[in-house]
């Protein structure tokens, strides 16, 4: 089972206290942000601080993802080159996240500057939605992150609790990621004190097939981790489906019945995935 990505927390690369606190947070992955969360006059200092931090701090099993500035900005190229050097010198970085990926060429441009580290793509432009399949097929790409705030801005859409304006883009990116076996995590929920609204959006994302959700505040972690983990009922059902199907096979039958429903081999594939995910989460200790 791949590393769980239930909760993917943004941490500003310029905030030393936040970087320190993140070593003890119950998130599956951290996006160390050099882009939106860092003021213009702090860009260079944040880059240096983050490179030093990722060379020295222990973030345990959490995925460590660095979001650089875009190459079309004044800081993006230096960000990528600085982390190429830092990684060679021993900085612990699991992926580089590229903002506003609209075509595979945006990935190529970064791939040419940094070797040996997976790339992730922020999916937050209309063009990116339309090119999601080609982006997901990129050989260096490991994961996709929905940037729903920027997408809403570009679309000119209104906020709705059911995220109806987002559904076309979310669906296109989900299809692309699943077709090419890439990780995909949902966008942020801005009202970080609204646990009820967060749970609704987490459940919607999980129902759709997202692997997890990006978060803007540690207070959102517990709700998100619970929503994207297999429930006790799902684990119990998976175990019973596997047992019933194995018993049916031993009896020379191709299907089993559990809770009045037919269980075929395709259901067993899903059941085994559920158990593998639960085991991977348990191994993280959160």
N, C-alpha and C positions, 0 to 999 in steps of 0.2 A: 504494500500500500504506500502511495506517495505521502510525503509529509503533509499533515493536516494544515489547512488554511482557513479554518473557521473564522478566526478573528485576525484582521490585518490592520494594525494600528499605525496611524500617521504620527510621527514625532518630528518636530522642527529640528533641523540640523544645527540651528544656531543657539539652542537652549540647553546649556550644559546641565542644569538641574533635571530637565526632562529626560535627557539622554541617560543620566545616571539612574533615575527612577525606573526607566524602562527595563533595566536588567532584572527587575523583580516582578514585572507585570505578567498576568496570565493570558498572554496573547500568543497565537501560533506563529505570527510573523509581524515584523515591524518594517514600515516604510519610513526610512530616514529621509526627510524631505529637504531638498535644497531649492525647490522651486517656489510654489505658492506661499509656503509658510515662512519664508525668509525675506526680510526687507532688502531692498536694492543695495543699501549701503552696508549690509551685513553679509552679502553673498560670498566674498572672498574669505572672511573670517569663519563663516559657517563651513565652508569647504575644508579649511585647514583643521578646524575643531573636529569635524566628523571623521576625517581621515585618521586623526590621532586617536579618537575614541574607539574606532573600529579596529585599531591596531592593539589596543590595550584592554578594553572592557570585555567582560564575559557575559554574553547574552544567551548562553546555554544553547538549547536546541531550537530556539526561535529562528525562523528564516530572517536573514538580514538583507533588506532590499534598499538600495539607494536610488532615490528619484533625483535625477540630474535636471538642470535646466535644458530647454530645447536648444538644439544646435543653431537655430535661427536667432538666438539671444546673444548677449554680450558675454555670457558666462558658461554656456553649455559645453563648448569645446574644452575649456579649461577644466570643467567638472569631470568630464570623461577621462581626459588625460591624467588628471590628478589621481583618480581612483585606479586607473591602470597602473600607475606607479605604486600607489599604496598597496594594491593587491599583490603586486610582485614583491613588495617589502614585507608582506605578511598580514595585511589587514584582512579581517574576516568579513567578506561580502559574498552573499549567495546569488545576487542578481542586480542588474542595473535596470531601473525603470525609466522609460523614455516618455515624456509628456506629448500629448496631442499627436499620436501616430495616425497618419491619414493614408499612407501607402507603404508597401514593403521597402521602398527606397529610404524612408525615415529610419528603418531598422538597419539597412545596409550602411548608412552613413555612420552610425554609432559602432556597428560591428567592425568597421574598418579601423576604428581608433582603439578598440579594447578587445583583447583576445582572452579566451579561457574562462569567461563568466557568462552565464545565461542572460538573456535580455527579456524584459517584460515590457508590455505596451499599455499605455493609458489610452483607452478607447473613449474619446470625448468629443469627436467632431463628426459632422454629418458625412463627410467623405470617408472617415474611418469606418463608419457603420456600413457604407456601401462596399468598402474594400475589405471587410472583416475576414472573408475566406482567404484571400491572398495574404493578409497579414498573419493569420493563424498558421498558415503553411510555411512561414519562414523558418529555416532550419535552426536558427539561433534562438528563436522565441520559446520561452517556457511558460509564460503566464500572461493573462490579460486582466486589466483592472478597469472597471467601468467608472468613467468620470461623469457622473450624472449631472453635477452642477454646471459644468462647462457645456455639456450637451444641451441642457435646458436653455442655457443662455443663447447658444447658437440657433436652437430651434425657435426661440421666442415663446416657449410653452409655459403654461401656468402650472403651479403645483397642484397635484391631486393626490390624495392619500392612496388611491389605487394605482398611481403612476401610469395611467393610460397613455399619456403622451410619450412615455419612455418605452413602451412595449415593443415597438418595431425595432428600435436600436438594440434593446436588451436581447431580444430574440435572435436577431442576426448575429450578434456576437456570441451568444450561447451556442448556436448551431455551428458556427465556425470553430469555436474552441473544442467542442465535443467531437466534431468531425476529424480534428487533427490531434486529439489527445492532449490538449493544453489546459492548464489551470485557468479558471476564470472566477474572479471575485466581484461581487456587487458593489455599487457605489455607496457613498456615505449617507447617513441619516443626520440631518443638521441639528435637530432639536435634541441635544444630548442629555437633557433632563427628562425627556418624555419616554419613559421605559415602555409604556403601553404602545405608543406609536412605533417605537423601534422594533418591538416584538412582532407587530403586524408586518412591517416591512421585511424583517428577517425571515419570517415564515413564508412570505410571498417569494422571496429570493430562493429559499430552500426548495419550495414547491416547484419553482421554475427549473432548478437544476444547478444553481450556482454552488461553488465549492465553499464559499464563505462570503464575508462582507468586510469592506473597509470601514474603519471607525475613526472618529475625530477626538474621542475622549475616553480615558480608562474606565469611566463610569459605565460605558456601554458594553464592556467585555463580558460580563456574566450572562446577560441576555443573549448576546450573539453566540457565545460558546455553546449555550444550551440549545439554541435554535438549530445550529448546524451540526450538532452531534446526534448520532442515532439515539432515539429514546429507548427506555427500558422495554417498552412494548414492541418497538421495531426489532430490537435484539432478540427478544423472546420469539417473535414470529419467524425471524430468519433461522434461528436454531431449530424450531419445529418444522419449518419447511424443508430444511436440509435433511433432518432425520427421517421425515416421511418420504421424501423422494428417494433417499438411499434404501429405505425399506421396500419401496415400490420396485426399484431397480433389482434388488435382490430377489424379488418375486417374479421377475421377468416382465414387469410393466414399465411403460414409458412415462406415465403421469401419476401424481398422487393427489390427494384431496386434503386440504387443511382449512379448517373453519368454513367448510362448505364451498371452497373455491379450488379450482383446478390449479395444480402446481406443476409446471413443466421445467425443462432445463433452463430456459431463459430466466425464470424466477430464481433459480438456484444461483445463477451468476450474480444477480442482484443481491441475494441473501449473503453470499460469500463476501461481496463488496462491503455490505453493511457491517459484518463482523470484523473484517480487516480494518475498516475505518475506526471502529470502536477500540480495537486493539492498539492502533497507532496513536489514538488520543490518550489512551491509558498509559502508554509508554512515555508520553510527554509529562504525565503527572498533573494534568489540569483538566 
